[in-house]
Amino acid sequence: TNAFGEDEVALLTDSADDLAFGISTLRTRNEQQRVQAEINRMLRHDSLTGLPNAIEFQEVLTAKVADTNSLPVPLAALQFNIERLSEINDALGFNNGDQILRDFGKRLQRHAPESAYVARLRGDEFAIIAPAKDIDSALALADELEMHISRPFQVADIELDVSARIGIALFPEH
């Protein structure tokens, strides 16, 4: 003895099929959104260090400079170029050079002000956007960061001294 008639069984079967299709569609849409978010993250972040890349850095800097809703907030853009990275790559291999890049980025992130924005632009170039009311505060920040990045890096069971050239541009002055 069947509790449901043929019409009711057909309706329940159709409803179950519709529900299964709806769930499948939601899962597909969620997966597409997840994949799209991951693609966007990959487009805007450096795969080696996980830091924002040059595209993201440029957009953030442009937005900070173009903010016309308030008085200009003074800031400094600091660019760091690791010196002799190609020599390190040649002598110790790219894996060790990559480790220096990762560690360099971590040091910048760890020691930059909390409100700073740290990025890896390309190759051996990193950059920071940070509040700076004048050249003296920007130089003080550069000196502070240089103290941390000039400590030896542990690579291939040796300590390497790594230095970087630092350039500074101020907004709104420059």
N, C-alpha and C positions, 0 to 999 in steps of 0.2 A: 504494500500500500504506500503509494507515493503521496507525500504531504502537499506537493505542489503539482498544479496542472501543467500541461504542455506550454501554454502561454506564459505562465509564471516562470517556468524553467527557462524559456527563451529570453524573457525580460531579465532575469537574474544573470544569465550567461552574457547577454549584451552589456549589461551594467558592469559586470566583472571585466569584460574586454575593454570597455571604455575607461574604467578605472586603471587597468594595467597600462593602457596607452597613455593616459594622463601622467601616471607615475613615471613611465619611461621618458616621456617628453620633458618632465621636470628634471629628471636626472641628466638627460642630455643637455638641457639648457644650463644646469648648474656646472656640468663638466666644461661646457664651452666657455662659461664665464670664468671658471678657474684657469683654463688654458689661456684665455685672453689676458687675464690679470698677470699670469706668469710671463707671457710674451712682453707685456708692457714693462714688467719689472726687469726683464732681461735687456730690453731696449734702453733702459734708463739707469742700469747699474752695471758696474764692472764685474765681470764674472770671476776674476782672480781675487779681488779684495772684498767684494760685496758692497763697496762704497758707490754712491751715485757717480755717474759718468759725466763726460763733458756736455752731453745734451741736457741732462737734468740740471747740472751746475749752471749752464747758460740760462736756462729758463728761470731758475730761482733768482739768479743775479738780476736778470732783466725785470722780473716782477718786483724785486726790492727797490730797484732804481726807478721804475716806472710808477710806483705807488704814489698817486697824486691825491689820495684822500687825506693826507696829513702832511705835516712838515717833513722834509727829507730827514731820514734817520741816518746819521753819519755811520759809515761802515768802512771796513777795509777788506780788500780782496788780496790774499797772500798766495803767491804761487811758489811751489817748492819743486826744484829739479834735482833729483838725486845725481850726484856726480859719479862718474866712472862705473856706472851700472853695467855697461857693455864689457868692461874689463873683468868685472866679477863674473858675468855670464861666461866669458871666454875661459877664465881660469877655473871656475868651480862648477860650471854648467847652469843651464836655465832653471832647473829645479831650485837651486840655491838662490839664484837671482830672484825668482818668483817669491821665495820665502822672505827675502829682504823687502820686496814690495808689499807683501802682506803685513809684515811686522812694522814697516814704516807707516803704513796706513793706520794700523792699530794704535801706534804711538801718537799720531796726530789726533785721532779720535779721542783717545784717553786724556790727552793733555790740553786739547783745545777747550775754550770756554763752552759751557753747556749750551749756550744759545748759538754757537758757531755751526756752520754747515761745511762738512768736510767731503771732498770728492777726489776721485782719481780721474784726471783728464785724459791721459794717454801715456803709454810707455813709462817713463820715469817721472812724469809730471803729476803733482797733486796740487789741490787748491783749497783754500778756506775762505769763507765769507764770515766775518765776525764784526760785532759792534766795535767801533773805534771812534772816539770823539775827536781825535787829532792824530798827527803823525807820531807824537811821543807815545801815545797808547798803542798805536799799531806797531811801533818799533819794540815796545816792551813785550807785546805778544809774540813778535817774531823771535826776540831774544829768549823768551821763556820756552817756546817750542824748539828752538835750536838746541837748547840745553838738553832737552829730552831726546831729540833725534840724533844727537851727536854721541850719545852713549854707544858703546860697541854693540854690534849685532852678533848673536851666536849663530854661526853658520858652518855646517860641515865640521863640527867639533873644533872650530877656531873662532876667535873673536875678531870681527872686522870693524874697523872704523869706517863709517859711511858719513859723508858730508852732503849737504844740499845747498844750492844757491837759492836765495829767497828774494822774490820781488814783491813790492807792495804798491797797490793803487788804492786811493781813497775816494770815497763818495761823500759829499758832492764835489770836492775839490778837483778831482781828475775826471 
